[in-house]
Amino acid sequence: MMRVASLFLVAALGACAPAENAPPPRSTLVIGLDVSGSFRRTPSFDESIEFAAMYIYGHLHGIGGLRQNTAIFVGELGGERPGQAKTFHPIQDLTNKTPAEIAADLRAWFPREDPITDFNAFFQRAALHVRRNNLVLAPLNVVLFSDGEPDYPGAGRISAEERYARVDMSPVEYLSRSVTVRLLYAEPPVAQLWERHVPRKRVRLWTQDRDVMKGWRRHIAAGLPVEQQDSLWSWVR
């Protein structure tokens, strides 16, 4: 009986194992690019575009141990007025492109400088796309390339704590059991305000300041194709 049970267990495990050429499990990456004047006029903006293109390329193809995302959306963290809906570009607009071509597309898609930074409208729109594409429950990774400063009419008349307390992540909070928001290129004091004052229950929040983000270029080895840039992909992980 034990032998029969063991054979049954092995057969069951074999049936559950993914096929050799099976597609990767569903997972979603949402990229937010800050095109407001406060970030766009800094040297970090152009560098963030280059890194975002490399980051998207790595996750698009699952290079260097990165999770291969089956759905990717790219939108902007800006607007002319609070709550303004923005276009999100899907994975199909990025497929079969090099990092340089992706970077060129990012610049072409968001050529304008927006007067405000509206994180809430971005989270609302991101949640809409996740639901519309039946991606609820798939692990969700939201990456914000931004200085992290909420900028909207009247923001200067309230305290910093209240300004960050008004950032609303609730639209994405329950889309999956695994929701991560990463804020890249913020100054350390701003990152700390996010960590201390932005309300969240299930969202895991990670921040990385711009001085650290500058280090990614040092890991690029001259003459190697992007797929073989092991030091870079290790740094990204």
N, C-alpha and C positions, 0 to 999 in steps of 0.2 A: 504493500500500500504506500509505503514511503517512497519507493522507486516511482510508482505511478504518479504520486503527488509532485515529485521533483520534475518529472517529465512534463507534467501539466504546467508547472510554474515556468519552466524554460520556454515552453511553447507560447504561454501568455505574454512573457516579456518580449519574445521575438515579434509577436503580433503588434505590440505597442511601440516597438522601436521605429523611428522614422525611416522611410526609404532612403537609399543612398543619394538619390537626386531630388529629394523632396525640397520644396521651397522653405525658406526660413520661417519660423513662427512669426505671426503678425506682431508688429511693433510700430509705433508712430513717433516721428520726429517733427516738431514744429519749431521753425526758426523765426525769431522776431528781430528785425533790423531797425535800429533807432535812426531815423532820418531827420530828427529835429535839429534845429540850429545849434543847440547847446552841445550836441555830440558831433554833428557833421563838420563843424568848424575846427575840430581838434585833430591832431595827427592820428589819434586812435581810430578814427572812422575808416580811413583807407586801409589801415592794417587789419581792422576787424573784417572788412569785406574779403580780403585775401585769406584770412584764417577761416572765415565762414565757408568760403568756397572749398577749402581743403577739408574742413570738418564734414560738410555735406557729402563730398566725394568719398571720404572714408566710410561714412555710414551708409552711403548708397551701395557700396560694393563689399562692405564687411571686411575692410583691410586691417591688417595688424591686430586682429583680435577685437575690433570694434563690433558692436551689435549691428547687423545688417537690417536697416529699417525697411519695412515693406510699404510704408506710406510716409511721405515727406511733404510738408507744406511750408512755404516761405511767405511771410507777410511783413508789413511795416509797423513800427511802433511810433506812429505819428499821425497828424491830422490837422485839418484847418479849424475844427471845432470838436468839442468833447462828444464822444459817442459815435463819431463818423465811421461808417463801415468801410473796410478796405479790402482790396483784392488779395487773395492767397493763391500763390502759384503752386500747382501740384507736382508730384514726383515725375510725371510725364514730361514736364518742361525742363527737367534736369538730366534725364537719362541719356546715355551715350555722349556725354560731354566731359571735357577735361576740366581740371580745377580752374585753369585760366579762362575757359569758355563760361564756366559757371560764374566766376567773378565778374566777367563782362556783362552777363545777363543781370546779375544783381544790381549793377550800376545802371543798366538800361531800364530795369523795371521800376526803380525808385529814384528818378532823376531830380525830383523836387525837394526843396528844403521845407519841411513842415514846421509851423510855428509852435505846436504843442507836442508833448509826449503823453500819450494816452494808453497806459497799460491795461486799464479796465476794458476798453473797447477791443483791444487785442485778445485778451483772454476770452471775452464773449464770442468773438469771431472764430477763434481757434476751436472752442467747444462746439460751435455750430458745424464746422467742417468735420470734426471727429464724429459727431452724431450722423451727419448727412451721409458720410461714407461708411457707416456701420462699423466703426472702429472702437466703439465703446467696449471696455474690458481689456483691450490690448494695451500693454505697457506704453506709457506716454512720457516722452522726454521733451520738455519745452526749453529752448535755449534763447536767451535774450542777449543780443549784442548791443549794449547800451551803457551810458554813464549811470543809469539807474535813477535819475532824478525825475520825479513826476513834475510835469510842467504844464499847467493849464490855467485859464483865467481865475484869478483869486488865490492861487496857490501861495503867493508871496505874503498873503495876509494871515496865514495860519501857521502854527508851530510846525517844526520839522516832524515831530512825532505824529501829529494829526495828519500831516500830508501823506506820510507813509502808511498810516493806519487806514487810509482810504483806498489803498491798492487792494483790489478785490480779486482774489484767486478762486473764489467759490465756483465760477462756471466750469473750471477744469478739475476741481477737487475730487469729485466722485465719478469721473469718467472711467477710472480704472483703479485696481488695488495698488498699482504702482505708477504714481505720478511724480515726476521730478522736474523742478524748475531750476535752471542754471542761469545766473546773472554774471556775464563776463564783461570786463572792462570798466567796472565801477571803481571809484576811489574807495579806500578802506573805510572812511567814515560813513559813506553812503551804503556800502555793503553791510556795515554794522546796523544801520537804521533798518535795512531790509530784514536782517536776521532778528532784530529785536521787536519791530513794530508792525511788520506786514502780517495781518491775520492769516492763519492757516491751521488746518486740523490734520489732514492726511498728506498734504503736499510736502515732499522733501525739498528743501531749498539749499542750493550750493552757490557760493559766490567766489569769484576770483578777480582780484584787482588788476588794473591795466599794466602795472609794472611787471607783474608775473607773466601776464599774457604776452608781453613783448618777447619772451624767451623762446617762443616756438620756432622762430627763424633760425636760431642757433643749432637746431637739431636737424637741419636739412643738409644732407651730404651732396656736394657738387657732383654732377655726372650720373647720379643714380635715378632711375625712373621712380615716379611717385609711389608705386606699389612696393618698392624695395626700401623705402625710407623708414627702416625699422626704429631708429631712434626717435623720429618725429611721432610715429604712431604710438610708441610707448609713452611719450610725453603727453599725447592727447588722451590716452586712457587714464 
